[in-house]
Amino acid sequence: VQLVESGGGSVQSGGSLRLSCEASGITYRYYCIGWFRQAPGKEREGVARITHDSSTQYADSVKGRFTISRDNAKNTLYLQMSSLKPEDTATYYCAVVSQYSRGGFYNPICPLESGYFLHWGQGTQVTVSS
């Protein structure tokens, strides 16, 4: 499994960025996919996740500002970030977990918790200046 994030950068407060995460080595459409972030000195936190059937969940801190989406044809996850704040500064990671077992059992549960996700990208840095 390989996950490659891109789209990070530096932006001023109030600006926008779109992160992408391209996946390979998995049957992408069966996976729940999430964005997480980690700021220096802080624990990794969930930002948003989208299930295999496109149900979304967001952290309260980003609701109304960030939008998660997926393109199964391109095996790519997106995070559109708007109205960025300095406190959004962090390394952003995408992660995946299958919602189907090898035996075909379907698990509808996909919590926005880092310990639940199995495969991780290397991260992309987002810096928001005031």
Residue pairs with C-beta under 8 A, 6 or more apart in sequence:
1 23
1 24
1 25
1 26
1 96
1 119
2 23
2 24
2 25
3 21
3 22
3 23
3 94
3 95
3 96
3 119
3 120
3 121
3 122
4 21
4 22
4 121
4 122
5 19
5 20
5 21
5 92
5 93
5 94
5 121
5 122
5 123
5 124
6 19
6 20
6 21
6 22
6 124
7 17
7 18
7 19
7 20
7 124
8 17
8 19
8 92
8 124
8 125
8 126
9 17
9 125
9 126
9 127
10 127
10 128
10 129
11 17
11 84
11 126
11 127
11 128
11 129
12 128
12 129
12 130
13 84
13 85
13 86
13 128
13 129
13 130
14 83
14 84
15 84
15 128
16 80
16 81
16 82
16 83
16 84
17 81
17 84
17 126
18 78
18 79
18 80
18 81
19 35
19 78
19 79
19 81
19 92
19 94
19 124
19 126
20 76
20 77
20 78
21 33
21 35
21 76
21 77
21 78
21 79
21 94
21 121
22 74
22 75
22 76
23 31
23 33
23 75
23 76
23 77
23 94
23 96
24 75
26 75
26 96
26 98
26 119
27 98
28 72
28 75
29 52
29 72
30 52
30 98
30 99
30 100
31 52
31 96
31 97
31 98
31 99
32 49
32 50
32 51
32 52
32 96
32 97
32 98
32 99
32 110
32 117
33 49
33 50
33 70
33 77
33 94
33 95
33 96
34 46
34 47
34 48
34 49
34 50
34 94
34 95
34 96
34 110
34 112
34 117
35 46
35 47
35 48
35 49
35 68
35 77
35 79
35 92
35 93
35 94
35 95
36 44
36 45
36 46
36 47
36 92
36 93
36 94
36 95
36 114
36 117
37 44
37 45
37 47
37 88
37 90
37 91
37 92
37 93
37 126
38 44
38 45
38 90
38 91
38 93
38 123
39 89
39 90
39 91
42 90
44 93
44 114
45 59
45 114
46 59
46 112
46 113
46 114
47 58
47 59
47 62
47 66
47 68
47 79
47 92
47 112
48 56
48 57
48 58
48 59
48 62
48 66
48 68
48 79
48 112
49 56
49 57
49 68
49 110
49 112
50 56
50 57
50 68
50 69
50 70
50 77
51 99
51 108
51 110
52 99
52 100
54 70
56 68
57 110
57 112
58 66
58 68
58 112
59 112
61 87
62 81
62 88
65 81
65 82
65 83
65 84
66 79
66 80
66 81
66 82
67 78
67 79
67 80
67 82
68 77
68 78
68 79
68 80
69 77
69 78
69 80
70 76
70 77
70 78
71 77
71 78
77 94
79 92
81 88
81 126
84 126
84 128
85 128
86 128
86 129
86 130
87 128
88 126
88 128
89 126
89 127
89 128
90 125
90 126
91 123
91 124
91 125
91 126
92 123
92 124
92 125
92 126
93 120
93 121
93 122
93 123
94 120
94 121
95 114
95 117
95 118
95 119
95 120
95 121
96 117
96 118
96 119
97 110
97 116
97 117
97 118
97 119
98 118
99 106
99 107
99 108
99 110
100 106
100 107
101 107
110 116
